[in-house]
Amino acid sequence: QVQVVESGGGLVQPGGSLRLSCAVSNNIFGINVMGWYRQAPGKQRELVATISRGGEINYADSVKGRFTISRDNAKNMMWLQMNSLKPEDTAVYYCNSRGWVPSANYWGQGTQVTVSS
C-alpha cells in the first residue's frame, strides 16, 4: 500500500522559516506530479505548489518568492522550503502524489504549520 508521510511542521514566528519534507513509499507505478496543499481552519484546501517529474513548477500567487518546492525522483521525496512566513500561512500542509492514472492519487496525513508571535 502506498504511504505518503509529511514532516517538518511546527510553530514559528512571523518572518521565520520552516522546511517540510514528504516521503512516498511502496509506489510501484511511479510518480508524475507531486504537490503541497494546505487547509486553514474554516477554509477549503488550496494549492501551494506543484512539481512535475520533469521539474516543471507551479506556485500559488500567495507564496511566490517566499516558498521553494523541490523533489528527488530517485528517492520519491519532496520538500517545501518556506521563508518569510506570515500568520496567514498557518494551516495543515498536505503532500500529494499523483501517477499517470486517476486512481494513483495519494495524500499524506498532513503536518501543522503555525505562524504566530
The first five atom37 places (N, CA, C, CB, O) and aatype in JSON, in Angstrom:
{
  "aatype": [5, 19, 5, 19, 19, 6, 15, 7, 7, 7, 10, 19, 5, 14, 7, 7, 15, 10, 1, 10, 15, 4, 0, 19, 15, 2, 2, 9, 13, 7, 9, 2, 19, 12, 7, 17, 18, 1, 5, 0, 14, 7, 11, 5, 1, 6, 10, 19, 0, 16, 9, 15, 1, 7, 7, 6, 9, 2, 18, 0, 3, 15, 19, 11, 7, 1, 13, 16, 9, 15, 1, 3, 2, 0, 11, 2, 12, 12, 17, 10, 5, 12, 2, 15, 10, 11, 14, 6, 3, 16, 0, 19, 18, 18, 4, 2, 15, 1, 7, 17, 19, 14, 15, 0, 2, 18, 17, 7, 5, 7, 16, 5, 19, 16, 19, 15, 15],
  "atom_mask": [
    [1, 1, 1, 1, 1],
    [1, 1, 1, 1, 1],
    [1, 1, 1, 1, 1],
    [1, 1, 1, 1, 1],
    [1, 1, 1, 1, 1],
    [1, 1, 1, 1, 1],
    [1, 1, 1, 1, 1],
    [1, 1, 1, 0, 1],
    [1, 1, 1, 0, 1],
    [1, 1, 1, 0, 1],
    [1, 1, 1, 1, 1],
    [1, 1, 1, 1, 1],
    [1, 1, 1, 1, 1],
    [1, 1, 1, 1, 1],
    [1, 1, 1, 0, 1],
    [1, 1, 1, 0, 1],
    [1, 1, 1, 1, 1],
    [1, 1, 1, 1, 1],
    [1, 1, 1, 1, 1],
    [1, 1, 1, 1, 1],
    [1, 1, 1, 1, 1],
    [1, 1, 1, 1, 1],
    [1, 1, 1, 1, 1],
    [1, 1, 1, 1, 1],
    [1, 1, 1, 1, 1],
    [1, 1, 1, 1, 1],
    [1, 1, 1, 1, 1],
    [1, 1, 1, 1, 1],
    [1, 1, 1, 1, 1],
    [1, 1, 1, 0, 1],
    [1, 1, 1, 1, 1],
    [1, 1, 1, 1, 1],
    [1, 1, 1, 1, 1],
    [1, 1, 1, 1, 1],
    [1, 1, 1, 0, 1],
    [1, 1, 1, 1, 1],
    [1, 1, 1, 1, 1],
    [1, 1, 1, 1, 1],
    [1, 1, 1, 1, 1],
    [1, 1, 1, 1, 1],
    [1, 1, 1, 1, 1],
    [1, 1, 1, 0, 1],
    [1, 1, 1, 1, 1],
    [1, 1, 1, 1, 1],
    [1, 1, 1, 1, 1],
    [1, 1, 1, 1, 1],
    [1, 1, 1, 1, 1],
    [1, 1, 1, 1, 1],
    [1, 1, 1, 1, 1],
    [1, 1, 1, 1, 1],
    [1, 1, 1, 1, 1],
    [1, 1, 1, 1, 1],
    [1, 1, 1, 1, 1],
    [1, 1, 1, 0, 1],
    [1, 1, 1, 0, 1],
    [1, 1, 1, 1, 1],
    [1, 1, 1, 1, 1],
    [1, 1, 1, 1, 1],
    [1, 1, 1, 1, 1],
    [1, 1, 1, 1, 1],
    [1, 1, 1, 1, 1],
    [1, 1, 1, 1, 1],
    [1, 1, 1, 1, 1],
    [1, 1, 1, 1, 1],
    [1, 1, 1, 0, 1],
    [1, 1, 1, 1, 1],
    [1, 1, 1, 1, 1],
    [1, 1, 1, 1, 1],
    [1, 1, 1, 1, 1],
    [1, 1, 1, 1, 1],
    [1, 1, 1, 1, 1],
    [1, 1, 1, 1, 1],
    [1, 1, 1, 1, 1],
    [1, 1, 1, 1, 1],
    [1, 1, 1, 1, 1],
    [1, 1, 1, 1, 1],
    [1, 1, 1, 1, 1],
    [1, 1, 1, 1, 1],
    [1, 1, 1, 1, 1],
    [1, 1, 1, 1, 1],
    [1, 1, 1, 1, 1],
    [1, 1, 1, 1, 1],
    [1, 1, 1, 1, 1],
    [1, 1, 1, 1, 1],
    [1, 1, 1, 1, 1],
    [1, 1, 1, 1, 1],
    [1, 1, 1, 1, 1],
    [1, 1, 1, 1, 1],
    [1, 1, 1, 1, 1],
    [1, 1, 1, 1, 1],
    [1, 1, 1, 1, 1],
    [1, 1, 1, 1, 1],
    [1, 1, 1, 1, 1],
    [1, 1, 1, 1, 1],
    [1, 1, 1, 1, 1],
    [1, 1, 1, 1, 1],
    [1, 1, 1, 1, 1],
    [1, 1, 1, 1, 1],
    [1, 1, 1, 0, 1],
    [1, 1, 1, 1, 1],
    [1, 1, 1, 1, 1],
    [1, 1, 1, 1, 1],
    [1, 1, 1, 1, 1],
    [1, 1, 1, 1, 1],
    [1, 1, 1, 1, 1],
    [1, 1, 1, 1, 1],
    [1, 1, 1, 1, 1],
    [1, 1, 1, 0, 1],
    [1, 1, 1, 1, 1],
    [1, 1, 1, 0, 1],
    [1, 1, 1, 1, 1],
    [1, 1, 1, 1, 1],
    [1, 1, 1, 1, 1],
    [1, 1, 1, 1, 1],
    [1, 1, 1, 1, 1],
    [1, 1, 1, 1, 1],
    [1, 1, 1, 1, 1]
  ],
  "atom_positions": [
    [[0.84, -1.19, 0.0], [0.0, 0.0, 0.0], [0.88, 1.25, 0.0], [-0.95, 0.0, 1.22], [1.85, 1.33, 0.75]],
    [[0.54, 2.21, -0.84], [1.33, 3.43, -0.93], [1.18, 4.25, 0.35], [0.9, 4.26, -2.16], [0.08, 4.42, 0.87]],
    [[2.31, 4.74, 0.84], [2.31, 5.58, 2.04], [2.92, 6.93, 1.69], [3.08, 4.91, 3.2], [3.94, 7.01, 1.02]],
    [[2.28, 7.98, 2.17], [2.76, 9.35, 1.98], [2.88, 9.97, 3.37], [1.8, 10.19, 1.06], [1.9, 10.06, 4.1]],
    [[4.09, 10.39, 3.73], [4.34, 10.87, 5.08], [5.0, 12.24, 5.03], [5.21, 9.88, 5.87], [6.07, 12.4, 4.44]],
    [[4.36, 13.23, 5.66], [4.93, 14.57, 5.76], [5.62, 14.73, 7.12], [3.84, 15.65, 5.58], [5.3, 14.04, 8.08]],
    [[6.58, 15.65, 7.16], [7.22, 16.0, 8.41], [7.77, 17.42, 8.29], [8.36, 15.0, 8.77], [7.88, 17.96, 7.19]],
    [[8.11, 18.0, 9.45], [8.76, 19.3, 9.44], [7.91, 20.46, 9.88], [0.0, 0.0, 0.0], [8.4, 21.59, 9.95]],
    [[6.63, 20.23, 10.17], [5.79, 21.32, 10.62], [6.15, 21.76, 12.03], [0.0, 0.0, 0.0], [6.96, 21.13, 12.71]],
    [[5.52, 22.85, 12.45], [5.77, 23.32, 13.81], [5.31, 24.75, 13.99], [0.0, 0.0, 0.0], [4.57, 25.3, 13.16]],
    [[5.75, 25.34, 15.09], [5.41, 26.71, 15.43], [6.6, 27.61, 15.12], [5.01, 26.84, 16.92], [7.72, 27.32, 15.52]],
    [[6.34, 28.69, 14.4], [7.42, 29.61, 14.03], [6.89, 31.04, 14.11], [7.98, 29.3, 12.6], [5.69, 31.27, 13.92]],
    [[7.77, 31.97, 14.4], [7.38, 33.37, 14.47], [7.26, 33.97, 13.07], [8.39, 34.18, 15.31], [7.9, 33.49, 12.13]],
    [[6.45, 35.0, 12.92], [6.37, 35.69, 11.62], [7.76, 36.1, 11.14], [5.45, 36.93, 11.71], [8.58, 36.6, 11.92]],
    [[8.0, 35.88, 9.86], [9.31, 36.16, 9.28], [10.27, 34.98, 9.34], [0.0, 0.0, 0.0], [11.35, 35.03, 8.75]],
    [[9.89, 33.94, 10.04], [10.75, 32.78, 10.19], [10.65, 31.81, 9.02], [0.0, 0.0, 0.0], [9.96, 32.07, 8.03]],
    [[11.34, 30.69, 9.16], [11.4, 29.68, 8.09], [11.11, 28.29, 8.63], [12.78, 29.7, 7.41], [11.36, 27.98, 9.8]],
    [[10.59, 27.46, 7.76], [10.41, 26.03, 8.03], [10.65, 25.27, 6.74], [8.97, 25.73, 8.6], [10.49, 25.81, 5.64]],
    [[11.05, 24.01, 6.89], [11.26, 23.14, 5.73], [10.43, 21.88, 5.94], [12.78, 22.8, 5.53], [10.66, 21.12, 6.88]],
    [[9.48, 21.67, 5.05], [8.64, 20.48, 5.09], [9.22, 19.4, 4.19], [7.2, 20.82, 4.68], [9.78, 19.69, 3.13]],
    [[9.06, 18.16, 4.62], [9.5, 17.02, 3.82], [8.33, 16.08, 3.57], [10.66, 16.27, 4.53], [7.41, 15.98, 4.38]],
    [[8.39, 15.39, 2.45], [7.37, 14.39, 2.1], [8.08, 13.17, 1.53], [6.33, 14.96, 1.08], [8.91, 13.29, 0.63]],
    [[7.76, 12.01, 2.06], [8.34, 10.76, 1.58], [7.22, 9.84, 1.11], [9.18, 10.08, 2.68], [6.24, 9.63, 1.82]],
    [[7.37, 9.3, -0.09], [6.38, 8.38, -0.66], [7.03, 7.0, -0.76], [5.88, 8.87, -2.08], [8.12, 6.85, -1.31]],
    [[6.36, 5.99, -0.22], [6.92, 4.65, -0.25], [5.89, 3.65, -0.8], [7.36, 4.22, 1.16], [4.69, 3.91, -0.83]],
    [[6.42, 2.51, -1.23], [5.6, 1.4, -1.76], [4.84, 1.78, -3.03], [4.61, 0.93, -0.71], [3.8, 1.18, -3.32]],
    [[5.34, 2.77, -3.78], [4.66, 3.16, -5.02], [5.37, 2.51, -6.2], [4.65, 4.72, -5.18], [6.42, 2.97, -6.64]],
    [[4.79, 1.42, -6.7], [5.44, 0.67, -7.77], [5.09, 1.19, -9.15], [5.08, -0.79, -7.67], [5.66, 0.75, -10.15]],
    [[4.14, 2.14, -9.22], [3.68, 2.63, -10.52], [4.34, 3.93, -10.94], [2.19, 2.81, -10.49], [4.11, 4.41, -12.05]],
    [[5.15, 4.52, -10.07], [5.84, 5.76, -10.42], [5.01, 6.98, -10.07], [0.0, 0.0, 0.0], [3.8, 6.9, -9.9]],
    [[5.69, 8.12, -9.98], [5.06, 9.37, -9.6], [5.23, 10.39, -10.71], [5.65, 9.91, -8.28], [6.34, 10.57, -11.22]],
    [[4.14, 11.04, -11.1], [4.2, 12.07, -12.13], [4.34, 13.45, -11.49], [2.94, 12.02, -13.03], [5.39, 14.08, -11.57]],
    [[3.28, 13.89, -10.85], [3.29, 15.21, -10.21], [3.2, 15.06, -8.7], [2.13, 16.09, -10.74], [2.41, 14.27, -8.19]],
    [[4.02, 15.83, -8.0], [3.92, 15.92, -6.54], [3.56, 17.36, -6.18], [5.26, 15.49, -5.84], [3.91, 18.3, -6.9]],
    [[2.85, 17.51, -5.07], [2.44, 18.86, -4.72], [2.19, 19.03, -3.24], [0.0, 0.0, 0.0], [1.98, 18.07, -2.5]],
    [[2.22, 20.28, -2.84], [1.87, 20.67, -1.48], [0.56, 21.45, -1.54], [3.01, 21.52, -0.82], [0.37, 22.33, -2.38]],
    [[-0.33, 21.1, -0.63], [-1.6, 21.79, -0.47], [-1.75, 22.16, 1.0], [-2.81, 20.9, -0.96], [-1.07, 21.59, 1.85]],
    [[-2.61, 23.11, 1.3], [-2.82, 23.49, 2.7], [-4.29, 23.78, 2.96], [-1.96, 24.7, 3.07], [-5.04, 24.15, 2.06]],
    [[-4.67, 23.6, 4.2], [-6.04, 23.88, 4.6], [-6.03, 24.57, 5.95], [-6.87, 22.57, 4.66], [-5.58, 24.02, 6.95]],
    [[-6.53, 25.79, 5.96], [-6.65, 26.57, 7.19], [-8.03, 26.3, 7.79], [-6.45, 28.1, 6.92], [-8.94, 25.88, 7.08]],
    [[-8.19, 26.53, 9.1], [-9.48, 26.3, 9.75], [-10.6, 27.07, 9.06], [-9.42, 26.68, 11.23], [-10.47, 28.28, 8.82]],
    [[-11.68, 26.38, 8.74], [-12.83, 27.01, 8.12], [-12.69, 27.32, 6.65], [0.0, 0.0, 0.0], [-13.57, 27.95, 6.05]],
    [[-11.58, 26.89, 6.05], [-11.35, 27.17, 4.63], [-11.17, 25.88, 3.84], [-10.11, 28.08, 4.44], [-10.92, 24.81, 4.41]],
    [[-11.3, 26.0, 2.53], [-11.09, 24.84, 1.66], [-9.61, 24.58, 1.47], [-11.77, 25.04, 0.3], [-8.78, 25.48, 1.61]],
    [[-9.29, 23.35, 1.15], [-7.9, 23.0, 0.84], [-7.49, 23.74, -0.44], [-7.72, 21.45, 0.68], [-8.26, 23.8, -1.4]],
    [[-6.28, 24.3, -0.43], [-5.82, 25.07, -1.58], [-4.42, 24.63, -2.0], [-5.83, 26.56, -1.27], [-3.63, 24.11, -1.2]],
    [[-4.14, 24.86, -3.28], [-2.83, 24.55, -3.83], [-1.79, 25.5, -3.27], [-2.86, 24.62, -5.35], [-2.01, 26.71, -3.17]],
    [[-0.64, 24.95, -2.9], [0.52, 25.77, -2.53], [1.53, 25.75, -3.67], [1.17, 25.25, -1.22], [1.95, 26.8, -4.16]],
    [[1.93, 24.54, -4.08], [2.91, 24.41, -5.15], [2.9, 22.98, -5.68], [4.32, 24.79, -4.67], [2.61, 22.04, -4.94]],
    [[3.22, 22.83, -6.95], [3.36, 21.5, -7.54], [4.65, 21.44, -8.34], [2.14, 21.17, -8.44], [5.18, 22.46, -8.79]],
    [[5.15, 20.21, -8.51], [6.36, 20.0, -9.3], [6.2, 18.69, -10.05], [7.63, 19.99, -8.4], [5.88, 17.65, -9.46]],
    [[6.44, 18.73, -11.35], [6.31, 17.53, -12.17], [7.59, 16.71, -12.12], [5.97, 17.9, -13.63], [8.61, 17.16, -11.59]],
    [[7.52, 15.52, -12.65], [8.7, 14.66, -12.67], [9.83, 15.31, -13.47], [8.34, 13.28, -13.25], [11.01, 15.11, -13.19]],
    [[9.46, 16.07, -14.45], [10.45, 16.75, -15.28], [10.92, 18.08, -14.73], [0.0, 0.0, 0.0], [11.77, 18.74, -15.33]],
    [[10.36, 18.47, -13.58], [10.83, 19.7, -12.93], [10.0, 20.93, -13.2], [0.0, 0.0, 0.0], [10.39, 22.03, -12.78]],
    [[8.87, 20.8, -13.88], [8.01, 21.97, -14.09], [7.33, 22.33, -12.77], [6.93, 21.68, -15.21], [6.74, 21.47, -12.11]],
    [[7.42, 23.6, -12.4], [6.95, 24.06, -11.09], [5.83, 25.1, -11.23], [8.12, 24.66, -10.3], [5.84, 25.93, -12.13]],
    [[4.88, 25.01, -10.32], [3.77, 25.95, -10.27], [3.56, 26.37, -8.81], [2.46, 25.33, -10.87], [3.49, 25.52, -7.92]],
    [[3.46, 27.68, -8.58], [3.23, 28.19, -7.23], [1.93, 28.98, -7.17], [4.4, 29.07, -6.78], [1.52, 29.61, -8.15]],
    [[1.28, 28.94, -6.02], [0.18, 29.85, -5.76], [0.75, 31.26, -5.67], [-0.59, 29.46, -4.45], [1.88, 31.44, -5.2]],
    [[-0.02, 32.25, -6.11], [0.47, 33.63, -6.08], [0.85, 34.06, -4.66], [-0.59, 34.58, -6.64], [1.77, 34.86, -4.48]],
    [[0.15, 33.54, -3.67], [0.37, 33.98, -2.29], [1.71, 33.54, -1.72], [-0.73, 33.44, -1.42], [2.15, 34.08, -0.7]],
    [[2.37, 32.58, -2.36], [3.65, 32.08, -1.82], [4.82, 32.33, -2.76], [3.54, 30.59, -1.54], [5.97, 32.04, -2.4]],
    [[4.56, 32.87, -3.93], [5.65, 33.12, -4.89], [6.7, 34.03, -4.27], [5.11, 33.75, -6.19], [6.38, 35.05, -3.65]],
    [[7.97, 33.66, -4.45], [9.06, 34.45, -3.91], [9.41, 34.14, -2.48], [0.0, 0.0, 0.0], [10.43, 34.6, -1.97]],
    [[8.57, 33.37, -1.8], [8.83, 33.01, -0.4], [9.04, 31.51, -0.21], [7.68, 33.48, 0.48], [9.85, 31.1, 0.62]],
    [[8.32, 30.7, -0.97], [8.4, 29.24, -0.85], [9.13, 28.66, -2.05], [6.99, 28.62, -0.73], [9.06, 29.19, -3.16]],
    [[9.85, 27.56, -1.8], [10.55, 26.86, -2.87], [10.26, 25.36, -2.76], [12.08, 27.13, -2.8], [10.5, 24.74, -1.72]],
    [[9.75, 24.79, -3.85], [9.47, 23.36, -3.89], [10.59, 22.64, -4.62], [8.11, 23.08, -4.57], [11.16, 23.18, -5.57]],
    [[10.9, 21.43, -4.17], [11.92, 20.63, -4.84], [11.59, 19.15, -4.62], [13.35, 20.97, -4.31], [10.8, 18.81, -3.74]],
    [[12.2, 18.29, -5.43], [11.96, 16.85, -5.28], [13.17, 16.06, -5.74], [10.71, 16.41, -6.09], [14.02, 16.56, -6.48]],
    [[13.22, 14.83, -5.28], [14.24, 13.88, -5.7], [13.51, 12.67, -6.27], [15.21, 13.47, -4.51], [12.93, 11.89, -5.52]],
    [[13.52, 12.52, -7.59], [12.75, 11.44, -8.23], [13.25, 10.07, -7.81], [12.82, 11.58, -9.74], [12.46, 9.14, -7.65]],
    [[14.53, 9.92, -7.64], [15.1, 8.62, -7.3], [14.69, 8.17, -5.9], [16.63, 8.66, -7.4], [14.51, 6.98, -5.64]],
    [[14.53, 9.14, -5.01], [14.18, 8.81, -3.62], [12.69, 8.95, -3.33], [14.95, 9.69, -2.69], [12.25, 8.67, -2.22]],
    [[11.91, 9.39, -4.32], [10.47, 9.63, -4.12], [10.23, 10.57, -2.93], [9.73, 8.3, -3.89], [9.39, 10.31, -2.07]],
    [[10.99, 11.64, -2.92], [10.86, 12.62, -1.85], [10.65, 14.02, -2.42], [12.11, 12.6, -0.95], [11.03, 14.32, -3.55]],
    [[10.03, 14.87, -1.6], [9.73, 16.24, -1.99], [9.9, 17.13, -0.76], [8.29, 16.37, -2.59], [9.71, 16.69, 0.38]],
    [[10.27, 18.38, -1.0], [10.46, 19.32, 0.08], [9.78, 20.65, -0.24], [11.96, 19.53, 0.34], [9.53, 20.99, -1.4]],
    [[9.49, 21.39, 0.81], [8.97, 22.75, 0.65], [9.72, 23.65, 1.63], [7.4, 22.81, 0.9], [9.53, 23.56, 2.85]],
    [[10.57, 24.5, 1.09], [11.27, 25.48, 1.91], [10.39, 26.72, 2.0], [12.68, 25.83, 1.31], [10.06, 27.34, 0.99]],
    [[10.03, 27.06, 3.22], [9.13, 28.2, 3.44], [9.88, 29.29, 4.2], [7.86, 27.77, 4.22], [10.3, 29.1, 5.34]],
    [[10.05, 30.43, 3.56], [10.73, 31.58, 4.16], [9.75, 32.74, 4.31], [11.94, 32.01, 3.31], [8.69, 32.76, 3.7]],
    [[10.14, 33.7, 5.13], [9.32, 34.91, 5.34], [7.87, 34.53, 5.66], [9.37, 35.83, 4.1], [6.93, 35.08, 5.07]],
    [[7.72, 33.62, 6.57], [6.38, 33.11, 6.88], [5.51, 34.18, 7.51], [6.47, 31.92, 7.81], [5.98, 35.04, 8.25]],
    [[4.23, 34.1, 7.18], [3.23, 35.06, 7.65], [2.15, 34.32, 8.45], [2.6, 35.83, 6.46], [1.97, 33.12, 8.27]],
    [[1.45, 35.02, 9.33], [0.37, 34.35, 10.07], [-0.66, 33.69, 9.16], [-0.34, 35.35, 10.98], [-1.24, 32.66, 9.51]],
    [[-0.89, 34.27, 7.99], [-1.86, 33.69, 7.06], [-1.37, 32.41, 6.4], [-2.21, 34.69, 6.0], [-2.12, 31.76, 5.67]],
    [[-0.12, 32.03, 6.63], [0.38, 30.73, 6.15], [0.02, 29.6, 7.11], [1.91, 30.79, 5.95], [0.26, 28.43, 6.81]],
    [[-0.55, 29.95, 8.25], [-0.95, 28.94, 9.22], [-2.0, 28.01, 8.63], [-1.48, 29.61, 10.5], [-3.04, 28.46, 8.16]],
    [[-1.71, 26.71, 8.66], [-2.6, 25.71, 8.06], [-2.03, 24.33, 8.29], [-2.81, 25.98, 6.54], [-0.89, 24.18, 8.75]],
    [[-2.82, 23.33, 7.98], [-2.3, 21.98, 7.86], [-1.82, 21.81, 6.42], [-3.39, 20.89, 8.25], [-2.56, 22.06, 5.48]],
    [[-0.59, 21.38, 6.27], [0.01, 21.22, 4.94], [0.01, 19.74, 4.58], [1.47, 21.79, 4.91], [0.43, 18.87, 5.35]],
    [[-0.48, 19.47, 3.37], [-0.62, 18.1, 2.89], [0.27, 17.86, 1.67], [-2.08, 17.79, 2.55], [0.41, 18.72, 0.8]],
    [[0.85, 16.68, 1.64], [1.61, 16.24, 0.47], [0.71, 15.4, -0.42], [2.88, 15.43, 0.91], [-0.05, 14.56, 0.05]],
    [[0.81, 15.63, -1.72], [0.04, 14.87, -2.7], [0.97, 14.26, -3.73], [-1.0, 15.76, -3.39], [1.9, 14.91, -4.21]],
    [[0.7, 12.99, -4.07], [1.49, 12.28, -5.06], [0.53, 11.73, -6.11], [2.34, 11.14, -4.42], [-0.42, 11.02, -5.78]],
    [[0.79, 12.06, -7.38], [-0.09, 11.6, -8.46], [0.72, 10.85, -9.51], [-0.83, 12.78, -9.09], [1.79, 11.28, -9.93]],
    [[0.14, 9.7, -9.93], [0.76, 8.94, -11.01], [0.14, 9.29, -12.34], [0.0, 0.0, 0.0], [-0.34, 10.41, -12.54]],
    [[0.14, 8.32, -13.27], [-0.34, 8.57, -14.61], [-1.77, 8.07, -14.85], [0.58, 7.93, -15.59], [-2.3, 8.18, -15.96]],
    [[-2.38, 7.52, -13.8], [-3.78, 7.11, -13.89], [-4.54, 7.78, -12.75], [-3.93, 5.56, -13.82], [-3.95, 8.06, -11.71]],
    [[-5.84, 8.05, -12.93], [-6.6, 8.78, -11.89], [-6.58, 8.12, -10.52], [-8.02, 8.93, -12.33], [-6.62, 8.81, -9.5]],
    [[-6.51, 6.8, -10.49], [-6.55, 6.1, -9.2], [-5.25, 6.25, -8.42], [-6.86, 4.63, -9.42], [-5.22, 6.02, -7.21]],
    [[-4.19, 6.63, -9.09], [-2.89, 6.77, -8.44], [-2.74, 8.17, -7.85], [-1.74, 6.48, -9.44], [-1.84, 8.92, -8.23]],
    [[-3.62, 8.51, -6.93], [-3.66, 9.84, -6.32], [-3.64, 9.66, -4.81], [-4.92, 10.66, -6.78], [-4.63, 9.19, -4.24]],
    [[-2.54, 10.01, -4.17], [-2.36, 9.7, -2.76], [-2.07, 10.97, -1.95], [-1.23, 8.69, -2.58], [-1.42, 11.9, -2.42]],
    [[-2.58, 10.96, -0.71], [-2.41, 12.09, 0.2], [-1.76, 11.63, 1.5], [-3.75, 12.76, 0.48], [-1.96, 10.51, 1.95]],
    [[-0.98, 12.53, 2.08], [-0.45, 12.29, 3.41], [-1.46, 12.7, 4.46], [0.0, 0.0, 0.0], [-2.56, 13.17, 4.15]],
    [[-1.07, 12.52, 5.71], [-1.98, 12.81, 6.83], [-1.94, 14.28, 7.22], [-1.63, 11.95, 8.03], [-2.79, 14.75, 7.97]],
    [[-0.95, 15.02, 6.71], [-0.85, 16.44, 6.99], [0.1, 16.76, 8.13], [0.0, 0.0, 0.0], [0.3, 15.95, 9.04]],
    [[0.68, 17.95, 8.07], [1.54, 18.43, 9.15], [1.16, 19.88, 9.43], [3.06, 18.31, 8.77], [0.98, 20.68, 8.52]],
    [[1.04, 20.2, 10.71], [0.56, 21.52, 11.12], [1.69, 22.54, 11.07], [-0.03, 21.46, 12.54], [2.79, 22.31, 11.58]],
    [[1.4, 23.66, 10.43], [2.31, 24.81, 10.44], [1.57, 25.97, 11.08], [2.8, 25.17, 8.98], [0.49, 26.37, 10.63]],
    [[2.16, 26.51, 12.13], [1.55, 27.64, 12.84], [2.54, 28.8, 12.88], [1.12, 27.23, 14.28], [3.66, 28.66, 13.37]],
    [[2.11, 29.95, 12.36], [2.95, 31.14, 12.33], [2.33, 32.15, 13.29], [3.1, 31.73, 10.88], [1.27, 32.71, 13.02]],
    [[3.02, 32.37, 14.4], [2.46, 33.23, 15.44], [3.56, 33.76, 16.34], [1.42, 32.48, 16.27], [4.56, 33.09, 16.58]],
    [[3.36, 34.97, 16.83], [4.32, 35.53, 17.77], [3.89, 35.24, 19.21], [4.46, 37.05, 17.54], [4.57, 35.64, 20.15]]
  ]
}
